[in-house]
């Protein structure tokens, strides 16, 4: 590679001038053809040391103020002020069984598939445990407001104020009573938190008792609903039967005839008897006429007997035909009386038959309702804690740190985004 630089000539000193100290000759560079700088001959300037600026100090200060300081305060609260809490756990489900008949044959399939009635009862029970009604019941028996306000106001995060209303107590109930409900199996698990283990167990036990009472009421109501229609039908048919019997009794009182058909048969029997007597008397009269004279007193006696029998037959026939009843019911013919009686008898028979059917239906409904049994099956009795597990201080502190860190990071990103746009 050719060296384009020319060595400088030594400078001559001026004559007569005082000699100055010798200076190093200054090299003179003779420019040559201009060349573009390359990566090999480019020298970069050295960066100056990094220094903390105002925005950096602001970020550090905001991290301390938004993250570290709240965490320190919250940790002091958790370990110093927050009271220990004890948990009591219980579990139960609603069972519905039907005995007898097909339910015994297909009982296994019904248990695998589940009972829709039991599932609906479990849904009702799940909502009931979260309702204000059960809160009021437990409050009246255990005074939970006084218990959960005992640490107020020092432990303000896990306590309720003493003058809380029923609605506020119901809101706080959702915090210390935790529910877990599996719709597929119908299992309900309840966890109760309290400041001492006995109170937690007492509240869980009271929840179980009130749940059992609710299921029993639902079972009674279901049986009443199942038999109400049959009972109403029975009452309607009973009223109809009473009306039919009263109408028949009124007919018999008015006509003084218990049974027109029997009365007619009796009258027919009287006529047949008179006709038999008439025939017998005629035969005897003819036989006697052949043996004695016409002036014989016995002949006159037979003739008189024959005449009386014929008059009686005529009188009975006229009474039976249409004239009047022998009871004094003027103007009522036997055919009309018989038609009225038969109509009343048909009404009574129909009323008696429908009443028997309604009575049997009520018995069937009662038997079916008795076989449908709903009850609360407790598979975990209320437990009593031996040590405090709540509040979970490390978990709460970790979640709080994560949330504060996310909040701080978001604010920093927003600040730098606005700063870059400006």
Buried (B, 14 or more C-beta within 10 A) or exposed (E): EEEEEEEEEEEEEEEEEEEEEEEEEEEEEEEEEEEEEEEEEEEEEEEEEEEEEEEEEEBEEBBEEBBEEBBEEBBEBBEEBBBEBBBBBBBBBBBBBBEEEEEEEEEEEBEEEBBEBBBBBBBBBBEBBBEBEBBEBBBEEBEBBEBBBBBBEEBEEBBBBEEBEEEEBBBBBEEBBEEEBEEEEBBBBBBBBBBBBEBBBBBBBBBBBBBBEBBEEBBEEBBEEBBEEBBEBBEEBBEBBEEBBEBBEEBBEEBEBEEBEEBBEEBEEBBEEBEEBBEEBBEBBEEBBEEEEEEEEEBEEBEEBBEBBBEBBEEBEEBBEEEBBEEEBEEBBBEEBBEBBEEBBEBBEBBBEBBEEBBEBBEEBBEBBEEBBBBBEBEBBBBBBEEBEBBEBEEBBEEBBEEBBEEBEEEBEEBEEEEEEE
